[in-house]
Amino acid sequence: MSIFKYSLVIPVYNEEKAIGPILEEILSFFPKENFEVIVVNDGSTDNTAREVHKYPVQLVQNIKNSGYGYSLKQGIKIASHPHIIITDGDGSYPISGITMLLNEYEKGYDMVVGARRGKHYRGSFLKSVSRFFFRLISEFATGQKIPDINSGCRVFRKDLVKQFFHILSSGFSFTTTITLAFMLNTYSVQYIPIDYHKRTGTSKVRYMRDILRSLQLIV
């Protein structure tokens, strides 16, 4: 059994259909004595909060829809444990895959990221092409290989992430920013391939807008 203590932060926005099964799987998978779950409800207008209340987890309520990155920062701030896991609340990341990330993280890395794979990650031709060029630019900026710069499934040290809060985006660029911040400040980042499933419900990402914002950030 791991001696590490983890806080799992899950940002959610209108995920009433997905969040219940995810929490049920998480609570049955990880030991309670060194693991806490924090769900940050980002101003959902459906029954997401009601579903979360059915489970013994901590619920943070944003008074309005404030963004993916904002929600992650709120959850990280109140986390009790020194090691943070983040994942999405839409069922796209397999909970069992988190174990692989933790095994690698406990070797001493500052951050371990689940590099997505599978047909649901590749998406349309336009997404594949734009993601390819976006990765090239990111790798040029950091001088390192980056299999997946904006994966939403990762493990990292709380103390390291908090020092970058002032530059971390409140939107979907949060994960891009933290990847660049760690690499450019010579913190160790490791990637582990992870299957990416079809999400439950409708995506909240505005793909071209968020790609453009991320490119602006890198430049």
C-alpha positions in Angstrom: 0.0 0.0 0.0 1.3 3.5 -0.9 2.5 5.8 1.9 1.6 8.8 -0.3 -1.6 10.7 0.5 -3.6 12.0 -2.5 -6.3 14.5 -3.1 -8.3 13.8 -6.2 -9.9 17.0 -7.7 -12.7 16.7 -10.3 -14.1 19.8 -11.9 -17.7 19.3 -13.2 -20.1 21.4 -15.2 -23.5 19.8 -16.0 -22.3 16.2 -15.6 -25.4 14.8 -13.8 -25.3 11.6 -15.9 -21.6 10.8 -15.6 -20.5 11.9 -12.1 -22.4 9.3 -10.1 -20.8 6.2 -11.7 -17.4 7.9 -11.7 -17.5 8.6 -8.0 -18.8 5.1 -7.3 -15.9 3.6 -9.1 -13.3 5.9 -7.5 -14.6 5.2 -4.0 -14.5 1.4 -4.5 -11.0 1.6 -6.2 -8.9 3.7 -3.8 -8.3 3.3 0.0 -10.0 5.9 2.1 -7.2 6.2 4.6 -4.8 8.0 2.2 -7.2 9.3 -0.4 -9.8 12.2 -0.5 -12.1 13.2 -3.3 -13.0 16.9 -4.0 -15.6 17.7 -6.6 -15.8 21.3 -7.8 -19.2 22.1 -9.2 -18.7 25.0 -11.6 -22.1 26.6 -11.5 -24.0 23.6 -13.1 -27.6 24.2 -14.0 -28.6 20.6 -13.9 -28.7 18.0 -11.0 -24.9 17.5 -10.8 -24.7 18.8 -7.2 -27.6 16.5 -6.1 -25.8 13.5 -7.6 -22.5 14.4 -5.9 -24.3 14.7 -2.5 -25.1 11.0 -2.7 -21.5 10.1 -2.1 -19.0 10.7 0.8 -16.9 13.3 -1.0 -16.2 17.0 -0.5 -18.3 19.3 -2.7 -17.2 22.8 -3.6 -19.8 25.0 -5.2 -18.7 27.9 -7.5 -21.3 30.6 -7.3 -21.2 30.9 -11.1 -19.6 29.2 -14.1 -16.0 30.4 -13.7 -14.0 27.9 -15.8 -12.2 24.6 -15.8 -8.9 26.1 -14.5 -10.6 28.2 -11.9 -12.4 25.1 -10.6 -9.1 23.1 -10.4 -7.4 25.9 -8.5 -10.3 26.0 -6.0 -10.1 22.3 -5.4 -6.3 22.3 -5.1 -6.4 25.2 -2.6 -8.5 23.2 -0.1 -6.8 19.9 -0.7 -5.6 18.2 2.6 -2.9 16.1 1.0 0.4 17.1 -0.6 -0.1 15.1 -3.8 -2.9 16.1 -6.3 -4.6 14.0 -8.9 -6.9 15.6 -11.4 -9.3 13.9 -13.8 -12.5 14.9 -15.7 -16.0 14.2 -14.6 -17.3 13.0 -17.9 -16.1 9.4 -17.9 -13.5 9.9 -20.6 -10.5 8.8 -18.5 -10.6 5.2 -17.0 -10.3 5.3 -13.2 -8.2 2.2 -13.3 -5.6 4.0 -15.4 -4.9 6.4 -12.6 -3.1 3.5 -10.8 -0.5 3.4 -13.6 0.1 7.1 -13.1 0.5 6.8 -9.4 3.0 3.9 -9.7 5.2 6.0 -12.0 4.7 9.2 -9.9 5.9 7.4 -6.7 9.3 6.8 -8.4 10.0 10.5 -7.7 8.6 12.5 -10.7 7.2 16.0 -10.1 4.3 15.3 -12.4 3.0 12.3 -14.3 0.5 12.8 -17.2 -1.8 10.3 -18.9 -1.0 10.6 -22.6 -4.4 9.9 -24.3 -4.7 7.3 -27.0 -7.5 5.7 -29.0 -10.1 6.7 -31.6 -12.0 9.0 -29.3 -8.9 11.0 -28.7 -7.9 11.3 -32.4 -11.3 12.7 -33.3 -11.8 14.4 -36.7 -9.1 15.1 -39.3 -9.1 18.8 -38.4 -8.5 18.1 -34.8 -5.7 15.7 -35.6 -3.9 18.1 -37.8 -4.3 21.1 -35.5 -3.2 19.0 -32.5 -0.1 17.9 -34.5 1.0 21.5 -35.2 0.1 22.6 -31.7 2.4 19.9 -30.3 5.2 20.9 -32.6 5.0 24.5 -31.4 4.9 23.4 -27.7 7.9 21.1 -28.2 9.8 23.9 -29.9 9.0 26.2 -26.9 10.2 23.7 -24.3 12.8 21.8 -26.2 11.2 18.5 -25.0 9.0 15.8 -26.4 5.3 16.4 -25.3 3.1 13.4 -26.2 -0.1 15.2 -24.8 0.2 18.8 -23.6 -3.4 19.3 -22.4 -4.4 15.9 -20.9 -6.8 16.4 -18.0 -5.6 13.3 -16.2 -2.4 13.9 -14.2 -0.7 13.7 -10.8 1.6 16.4 -9.4 2.9 18.0 -6.2 0.6 20.6 -4.6 3.4 22.8 -3.5 4.9 23.1 -7.0 1.6 23.8 -8.7 0.6 26.5 -6.2 3.7 28.6 -7.1 2.3 29.0 -10.6 -1.3 29.9 -9.7 -0.7 33.5 -10.8 -0.1 32.4 -14.4 -2.4 29.4 -14.6 -5.4 30.0 -16.8 -9.0 29.9 -15.4 -10.1 28.1 -18.6 -9.2 24.9 -20.5 -5.6 26.2 -21.0 -4.8 25.3 -17.3 -3.3 22.0 -18.3 -1.3 23.5 -21.2 0.1 26.2 -18.9 1.1 23.8 -16.1 2.8 21.5 -18.6 4.9 24.4 -19.9 5.6 25.8 -16.5 6.9 22.6 -15.2 9.1 21.9 -18.2 10.5 25.4 -18.5 11.4 25.4 -14.8 13.2 22.0 -15.1 10.7 20.0 -13.0 10.5 16.3 -14.1 7.5 15.4 -16.2 6.7 11.8 -17.2 4.1 10.6 -19.6 2.2 7.3 -19.4 -0.1 6.1 -22.3 -3.8 6.0 -21.1 -6.9 4.9 -23.0 -9.3 7.7 -23.7 -13.0 6.8 -23.8 -16.1 8.4 -25.3 -17.4 11.0 -22.9 -20.8 10.9 -21.3 -22.9 13.9 -22.3 -21.9 16.9 -24.4 -18.4 18.4 -24.5 -18.0 21.9 -23.0 -14.8 22.6 -24.9 -14.9 25.2 -27.7 -12.1 23.6 -29.7 -10.8 26.3 -32.0 -11.2 29.0 -29.4 -9.2 27.1 -26.8 -6.5 26.1 -29.3 -6.1 29.8 -30.2 -5.9 30.8 -26.5 -3.3 28.1 -25.8 -1.2 29.2 -28.8 -1.4 32.8 -27.5 -0.1 31.6 -24.2 2.8 29.7 -25.7 3.8 32.6 -27.9 
